[in-house]
Amino acid sequence: MKLRQFGFIATLLTAASIAGSGVSPQGPMVPARPVGDAQVVDLDGLGGIEFGDTEQDLTRRGALRAEVDACGPTLAGHEEVSPIFVEDRLVLLWLDDPMSTPDGITVGTPIGEVLANHPSATRLQAPQRTYRFDGLLAREGDRAYLFLHDGVTVQKIIAGYAEWARRLFDEGHGPC
């Protein structure tokens, strides 16, 4: 993973944690968008973009583009997804609203619902005195979803190779 990717991930984790700290809202959760607007990311990838694809191949196919304003390459047509590459291979996708898992988990989903859908998920605790979220790592073979949460709801979702999702959590980095 490139150094700039590690730095950006740390910045995003810090910003997300700060934004998520404070008083929890009372009353029913109202989704920011209609539920049907979510795009699904499974453990193979997103559409024709698969984990293990190379940066070069994705660029050649027009699925990957370099933006001047972005911290790294972005996926064409998927501004809510940040790809993370290691040694030129796509290993993780960092998802934001309105992206969804196949079972409908999005940013804002209660963690009880995550555990109901992934009862064998491993609970991960962020180091104390950090601005990082706790996590739930839901593995399926060599792939996983990492659900970062504030103790109540999902704040970020990372999908991809389980080894890299766990490493991202342990090292506390973001997509750039």
N, C-alpha and C positions, 0 to 999 in steps of 0.2 A: 504494500500500500504506500502511496506516495506521501511524503512528509506533509504536504499541504492538505491532503485528505485527512490525516490525523488531526491537524490543527483545527480544521473546520468542524470535524465531528466533536471535538472537545468544546468548541465555541457553541455549537448547537445544543449540546447536552446542558451546558451551563445556562444558556438563554431559555431553553425549554423548562428547566427546573425552576428558574426564577419566575417565569411566567406561570408555572403551575403551583407555585407556593402561595400561601395565603388562605383565605377562607373558602371552603368548598361551597358551591352554590346549593341552595335549598330548593326543593321542588323537583318536578319532573325534568328530565334532560330533553331538550329539543334539539334535534340534529340541525347542523348548520345548512345542510343541503338535503334535498329529498333522497331517501334511501336508495332509489333506483339509479342515482347519478354515480355511484361508486364503480370504479374499474377494478377488476379482480386480478390479484397477483397470487399465483400458486407457487409451489415449491420447485417448479420447473423454470419459472420466470414470468414474463409478461408478454403475452402475444407471441410474436416470433423472436423475442429476445430471451435467450436461455442462459442460465448460469453455466459458466465455462466458456462462453463465446469470447472471442478476442476483441480488443478495442479496434484493431485493424479491420476485422470482418464486419463489425457493427457499423463502422464508419463507411466502409465500401458499400454496404447495403442501405445507407442513408438513415439508419436507426440511431446513430450517435453523432452529435455535433458539438463543437466547441463554441461556447458563448463567451463574449468578452466580459459580460457582467457576472458570469458564474464562476465558482471556485474550481471547476473542472468540467469535464464533458457532461452533457445532458442527453437524455433520450428524446428524440424527436417526437413531439406530440404528447409527451408525458412530463410536464413541468413539475408534477407532484412527486416525481421519483428521482432519487439521486443514485446513480450507479457507483459502485465501489469496485475498483479493479486492483488485483494483486498480480504482479508479474504478467501484465497484459491480459489477464483473464477476469471476466465478470464473476465476482464472488458473492456480492451482496447487493440488494436494492433497499434503499432507505426510503420508506413510504410516508407520505403525508396525506391529509384529507384531500380528496374523497376516496383514496385507494382502499381496497378491502381484500380480506382473505376469502377463500371460497366459502367459508362458513359465515361470512357476513361481519367479521370483526373489523372495525375501523377505529380511527382515532376517536375517543369519546366513549367507546364501549366499556361498560362496567367490567372490572376484573373478574367478578363472579361468573359472568357470561363466558369469559375467556377460559376459565377453569372448567366450566361445564362442557365446553367444546374440546378442551385439551386437558383432561383430568391428570395425565401423567407429566404435565409441564413442571419443569424444575424451577423453584423459586430462587431468585438471585437477589441478594441484598447489596445495594450500593454502599461504598465505604462511608462511614460516618463523617460528618463535617465536610461533605462535598455537596455540590449542587447537581448531583446525578440522580436519576430515577432508579428505583428498584426494577427488576425485570422478571419476566416469565419466559423461559426458554422451552418451546414446544418442538421437540425433535421428531422427525420422521426419517429414519435411516441417516444418511449423511447430510440431510437438509433440515432447516429449522426456521421457525418464526421466533423472533425475539420481540416480546411486547414490553416496552418500557412504560411504567405506570407510576402514578402518584399515590398509590394505595387505594384509590377509588376507581379511576378510569384509565384507559390506555391513552398515553400521550404521544407515543411514536411506535412505529412498527418497522422492523428490519426483517427481510426475508433472504434466504440464500443458504450457503453451506454452513452447517452447524458449527464446525470448528472456527470459522471466521466470525460468526455471530457471537459465540462465546468469547472469543478474543476481543472483539469490539467492546463487549460489556466489561470484561476484566480490565482492559486498558483505558476505557472511558474516552473513546474518540467518536467523531462525527464523520459525515460523508466527504469532507474535503481534506 
